[in-house]
Structure formats: structure tokens, C-alpha cells
């Protein structure tokens, strides 16, 4: 099984920005933890992060036929990117939406995701373990 771990805007700053919300670990450290979990379960994972909406859309388009699933933390794009939503809807690759923080316990604008309706499911509020739980969902 091959899974793409896709991170969007500002996730490259994880470990440096809003540590009280997102924790102290960098995205590279989180990716290593995801990689170790995946390896222990025989899952092949690839990682991609971009601050550019179009690059994320391209990554989703190119995942077709290449990956069995995508774990996506789109960052703030979650809340308004119809382009990402359409990219997810356009491919047959299942996408699980992820958020490290509990977006429902934060600002009002974070409560709405334009992506959830076209995703297989959503995991939020468990810090880096949100990624691992999302990855695990593909093994059920
Ligand atoms: C986030 C939540 C989003 O609202 C925010 O814009 C992020 C990170 C999370 O992982 O909790 O950048 O997706």
C-alpha cells in the first residue's frame, strides 16, 4: 500500500509557529514518526509539503494511479480552497483530512472545511497522531 502524506500552507513552520497549538516537533520530525509507523505496518509513504495551492492540486491529480490514499493537512486552505476541493473530487484516490489542532475549539472560521464533503473522513485534535490515525484508517 502506498500513501501520500500531503501538507499545505504554513505546515513547514510546524515546531516554530504557535507551539502551544501545534507542538514543538518540526514537520521533519513528525514525518519521521509517520515513516516509522508506516514501515512497521508495511506501508510505503511519500511526503510532500507546499505553500502553493496549485502545487497541492497538482500533487492530488498526480496521485491517481500511483497512491492508494492521501493523508491531507491542507492548513488554512482547508477553510476556503474550492480548487483543492475540486482536485480531491476529480480523482479516485481516497483522501483523509487531517488537522493537528481541534479546529472546532478555535476561531469560528476554522469550524468550516470545504474539503470534508469530498474526503473519506477526517481526523483532528490529536497533534501529530492525527496523521498516524489517518494513516491507520487505510489499514482497516
Ligand atoms: C491546521 C488547522 C488550520 O485551521 C490551520 O490553518 C493550520 C493547521 C491543523 O493542523 O490544526 O494551518 O490544519
Boltz pocket constraint, residues with backbone or C-beta under 6 A from the ligand:
constraints:
  - pocket:
      binder: B
      contacts: [[A, 9], [A, 10], [A, 11], [A, 73], [A, 74], [A, 75], [A, 76], [A, 77], [A, 78], [A, 98], [A, 99], [A, 100], [A, 101], [A, 102], [A, 103], [A, 110]]
      max_distance: 6.0
